[in-house]
Amino acid sequence: MEKNVSVPAKGKKGGINPVITMIVLIGLAMAIFYGLFGQPSNFEGGDTAKGHPLNFLGIIYKGGVIIPFLMSFFFMVIVFSIDRAIALGKAKGAGSADKFVNDIRALLNKNEINKAIELCDKQKGSIGNVVKEGLTTYKALENDTTLNKEQKLAQLQKTLEEATTLEMPTLEKNMTIISTIASVGTLIALMGTVIGMIKSFFALGEGGGSVDSATLSVGIAEALINTGMGIGASAFAIIAYAYFTSKIDDLTFKIDEVGMSIQQSFSAHN
């Protein structure tokens, strides 16, 4: 019968609150859109409704009410990317992750478990935490006479898996938001595009056969501005998501690599 020889560390909380952050960023986007982009000085005659835009800010403002939400998507990707960059930097630990893995493997080959644990205390981070949990269990199992070798290896593997599972939420927090923006951004932009095209066709209908080119161009411009903003936000989110996913995969690979080395060392020396 298996028994627990170590208690995994408690789950960690960290990073920014996603709900509050998104609300603040949407509010910020609204303030910039109406307060800066919607200034009368950006339009002919100071008329934000009918005046032609005089600069790029005025052009963006003509994109309509969907634009602030697309702007907030840009802000969200930037803020959550910074949050993930900081979190993954801490997860990697104090020194080089590659050097840490190589040093741990070298110490395991020499069966110097205490020195390996000291190295984990210096490294810290997710890799150091998981490896230390495995090494602490390693030492406890060496002195355990109630389990056979297969049971000890199973317990060691279970401890490493539990420790890794507890670290994963810290690494993956808010990644869902970035991936959601990558897919939803184009849909929200499509909504703005459809609204702009509706305005254009409505202008055609009101003209009674004669085309009001000014009104028609405004609707088409609104549609294109929304399309461009949506594609930009989604592309930015896709790039960020792919980058941080690769970084997380790299960290988990290193954790798995060291975990396998710990199990092989235990099997060889016990």
C-alpha positions as CSV (number, residue, x, y, z in Angstrom):
1,M,0.0,0.0,0.0
2,E,1.4,3.4,-1.0
3,K,1.8,6.2,1.4
4,N,2.6,9.8,0.9
5,V,6.1,10.7,2.0
6,S,6.0,14.3,1.1
7,V,3.3,17.0,1.0
8,P,3.3,19.0,-2.3
9,A,3.5,22.7,-2.0
10,K,0.2,24.6,-2.0
11,G,-1.1,26.0,-5.2
12,K,0.2,29.5,-5.9
13,K,-1.6,32.7,-6.7
14,G,0.0,35.4,-8.6
15,G,-0.3,37.7,-11.6
16,I,-2.9,40.3,-12.3
17,N,-6.6,39.9,-11.8
18,P,-8.0,39.3,-15.3
19,V,-11.5,40.6,-14.8
20,I,-10.5,43.9,-13.2
21,T,-7.7,44.3,-15.7
22,M,-10.1,43.9,-18.7
23,I,-12.6,46.3,-17.3
24,V,-9.9,48.9,-16.7
25,L,-8.5,48.5,-20.2
26,I,-11.9,48.7,-21.8
27,G,-12.4,52.0,-19.9
28,L,-9.0,53.2,-20.9
29,A,-9.7,52.5,-24.6
30,M,-13.1,54.3,-24.3
31,A,-11.4,57.3,-22.8
32,I,-8.7,57.5,-25.5
33,F,-11.2,56.9,-28.3
34,Y,-13.7,59.6,-27.3
35,G,-11.3,61.9,-25.5
36,L,-8.4,61.9,-27.9
37,F,-9.5,60.5,-31.2
38,G,-12.9,62.3,-31.0
39,Q,-11.5,65.7,-30.5
40,P,-13.1,68.4,-32.8
41,S,-9.7,69.5,-33.9
42,N,-9.3,66.2,-35.8
43,F,-12.2,67.0,-38.2
44,E,-13.1,69.7,-40.7
45,G,-15.1,72.5,-39.1
46,G,-14.8,70.8,-35.7
47,D,-17.8,68.5,-36.6
48,T,-17.0,65.0,-35.4
49,A,-20.3,63.7,-36.9
50,K,-20.1,65.0,-40.4
51,G,-16.7,66.6,-40.8
52,H,-14.0,64.8,-42.8
53,P,-11.1,63.6,-40.7
54,L,-8.0,65.8,-40.9
55,N,-5.5,63.2,-39.5
56,F,-5.1,59.5,-38.7
57,L,-6.8,59.9,-35.3
58,G,-9.9,61.2,-37.0
59,I,-9.8,58.4,-39.5
60,I,-9.8,55.8,-36.7
61,Y,-12.6,57.6,-34.9
62,K,-14.7,57.2,-38.0
63,G,-14.5,53.4,-37.4
64,G,-17.5,53.7,-35.0
65,V,-18.3,52.2,-31.6
66,I,-16.7,48.9,-32.2
67,I,-13.2,50.5,-32.4
68,P,-12.8,51.1,-28.6
69,F,-13.3,47.3,-28.0
70,L,-10.8,46.4,-30.6
71,M,-8.4,48.9,-29.1
72,S,-8.9,47.3,-25.7
73,F,-7.9,44.0,-27.3
74,F,-4.6,45.5,-28.2
75,F,-4.1,46.8,-24.7
76,M,-5.1,43.4,-23.2
77,V,-2.6,41.5,-25.3
78,I,0.2,43.9,-24.3
79,V,-0.7,43.9,-20.6
80,F,-1.2,40.1,-20.4
81,S,2.0,39.5,-22.4
82,I,4.0,41.5,-20.0
83,D,2.4,39.6,-17.1
84,R,3.3,36.3,-18.7
85,A,6.8,37.4,-19.5
86,I,7.4,38.3,-15.8
87,A,5.7,35.1,-14.6
88,L,7.8,32.9,-16.9
89,G,10.9,34.8,-16.0
90,K,10.3,33.9,-12.3
91,A,9.3,30.3,-13.2
92,K,12.7,29.8,-14.9
93,G,14.5,30.7,-11.7
94,A,17.5,32.8,-10.7
95,G,20.0,31.3,-13.2
96,S,20.1,29.6,-16.5
97,A,17.6,26.8,-16.7
98,D,19.8,24.8,-19.1
99,K,22.7,25.0,-16.7
100,F,20.5,24.1,-13.8
101,V,19.3,21.0,-15.5
102,N,22.8,19.9,-16.5
103,D,24.1,20.5,-12.9
104,I,21.3,18.6,-11.3
105,R,21.9,15.6,-13.7
106,A,25.6,15.7,-12.9
107,L,24.9,15.6,-9.1
108,L,22.4,12.8,-9.6
109,N,25.0,10.8,-11.4
110,K,27.2,11.2,-8.3
111,N,24.2,10.5,-6.0
112,E,24.9,13.8,-4.2
113,I,21.2,14.5,-3.3
114,N,21.9,17.1,-0.6
115,K,23.9,19.2,-2.9
116,A,21.2,18.9,-5.6
117,I,18.6,20.2,-3.1
118,E,20.9,23.1,-2.2
119,L,21.1,24.0,-5.9
120,C,17.3,23.9,-6.1
121,D,17.1,26.4,-3.2
122,K,19.4,28.8,-5.2
123,Q,17.6,28.3,-8.5
124,K,14.0,28.6,-7.1
125,G,11.3,29.1,-9.7
126,S,9.0,26.4,-11.0
127,I,11.8,24.1,-12.1
128,G,13.6,24.4,-8.8
129,N,10.4,23.8,-6.8
130,V,9.4,20.6,-8.7
131,V,12.9,19.2,-8.6
132,K,13.3,19.9,-4.9
133,E,10.0,18.2,-4.2
134,G,11.2,15.2,-6.2
135,L,14.6,15.1,-4.4
136,T,13.0,15.5,-1.0
137,T,10.8,12.4,-1.8
138,Y,13.9,10.7,-3.1
139,K,15.7,11.0,0.2
140,A,12.6,9.9,2.2
141,L,12.1,6.8,0.0
142,E,15.7,5.8,0.4
143,N,15.1,5.2,4.1
144,D,11.6,3.7,3.7
145,T,11.5,0.0,4.4
146,T,7.8,-0.6,4.0
147,L,7.8,-0.2,0.1
148,N,9.5,-2.3,-2.5
149,K,11.5,-0.7,-5.3
150,E,8.6,-0.6,-7.8
151,Q,6.3,1.0,-5.2
152,K,9.0,3.6,-4.4
153,L,9.5,4.5,-8.1
154,A,5.7,4.8,-8.5
155,Q,5.5,7.1,-5.5
156,L,8.4,9.2,-6.8
157,Q,6.8,9.5,-10.1
158,K,3.5,10.5,-8.5
159,T,5.2,13.2,-6.4
160,L,6.9,14.7,-9.5
161,E,3.6,14.7,-11.4
162,E,1.7,16.3,-8.5
163,A,4.4,19.0,-8.1
164,T,4.4,19.7,-11.8
165,T,0.6,19.9,-11.9
166,L,0.6,22.5,-9.1
167,E,3.1,24.7,-11.0
168,M,1.2,24.6,-14.3
169,P,-1.6,27.1,-13.3
170,T,1.1,29.7,-12.5
171,L,2.7,29.2,-16.0
172,E,-0.6,29.1,-17.9
173,K,-2.6,31.8,-16.1
174,N,-4.3,34.3,-18.5
175,M,-3.1,32.4,-21.6
176,T,-6.7,31.6,-22.3
177,I,-7.5,35.3,-22.6
178,I,-4.8,35.8,-25.2
179,S,-6.0,32.8,-27.2
180,T,-9.6,34.0,-27.0
181,I,-8.6,37.5,-28.3
182,A,-6.9,35.8,-31.2
183,S,-10.1,34.2,-32.3
184,V,-12.7,36.7,-31.1
185,G,-10.9,39.8,-32.4
186,T,-11.7,39.0,-36.0
187,L,-15.4,38.3,-35.2
188,I,-15.8,41.6,-33.3
189,A,-14.1,43.3,-36.3
190,L,-16.5,41.5,-38.6
191,M,-19.4,43.0,-36.7
192,G,-18.0,46.5,-37.2
193,T,-17.5,45.7,-40.9
194,V,-21.1,44.5,-41.3
195,I,-22.3,47.7,-39.6
196,G,-20.3,49.8,-41.9
197,M,-21.6,48.0,-45.0
198,I,-25.2,48.3,-43.7
199,K,-24.7,52.1,-43.5
200,S,-23.3,52.1,-47.1
201,F,-26.3,50.1,-48.5
202,F,-28.7,52.2,-46.5
203,A,-27.2,55.3,-48.1
204,L,-27.7,53.7,-51.5
205,G,-31.4,53.0,-50.7
206,E,-32.0,56.4,-49.4
207,G,-30.6,57.9,-52.6
208,G,-33.5,56.6,-54.6
209,G,-31.2,55.3,-57.3
210,S,-28.7,58.2,-57.2
211,V,-25.5,57.4,-55.1
212,D,-24.6,59.7,-52.3
213,S,-20.8,59.2,-52.6
214,A,-20.0,60.9,-49.4
215,T,-22.3,58.9,-47.2
216,L,-21.4,55.7,-49.1
217,S,-17.6,56.3,-48.6
218,V,-18.1,56.8,-44.9
219,G,-19.8,53.5,-44.5
220,I,-17.1,51.7,-46.5
221,A,-14.4,53.4,-44.6
222,E,-15.9,52.3,-41.3
223,A,-16.1,48.8,-42.5
224,L,-12.4,48.7,-43.6
225,I,-11.2,50.4,-40.4
226,N,-12.9,47.8,-38.3
227,T,-11.5,45.0,-40.5
228,G,-8.0,46.4,-40.2
229,M,-8.1,46.9,-36.5
230,G,-9.6,43.4,-35.9
231,I,-7.0,41.7,-38.1
232,G,-4.2,43.6,-36.3
233,A,-5.4,42.7,-32.8
234,S,-5.9,39.0,-33.7
235,A,-2.5,38.7,-35.4
236,F,-0.8,40.3,-32.4
237,A,-2.6,37.9,-30.0
238,I,-1.7,34.9,-32.2
239,I,2.0,35.8,-32.2
240,A,2.0,36.4,-28.4
241,Y,0.1,33.2,-27.7
242,A,2.5,31.1,-29.9
243,Y,5.5,32.7,-28.3
244,F,4.5,32.1,-24.7
245,T,3.2,28.6,-25.4
246,S,6.6,27.7,-26.7
247,K,8.2,29.1,-23.6
248,I,5.9,27.1,-21.3
249,D,6.5,24.0,-23.3
250,D,10.3,24.5,-23.0
251,L,10.0,24.8,-19.2
252,T,7.8,21.8,-18.8
253,F,10.2,19.8,-21.0
254,K,13.0,20.7,-18.7
255,I,11.0,19.7,-15.7
256,D,10.1,16.4,-17.3
257,E,13.8,15.9,-18.3
258,V,15.0,16.4,-14.7
259,G,12.1,14.3,-13.3
260,M,13.2,11.4,-15.6
261,S,16.8,11.8,-14.4
262,I,15.7,11.6,-10.8
263,Q,13.8,8.4,-11.4
264,Q,16.7,6.8,-13.3
265,S,19.1,7.9,-10.5
266,F,16.9,6.4,-7.8
267,S,16.5,3.1,-9.8
268,A,20.3,2.9,-10.3
269,H,21.3,3.7,-6.7
270,N,18.6,1.9,-4.7
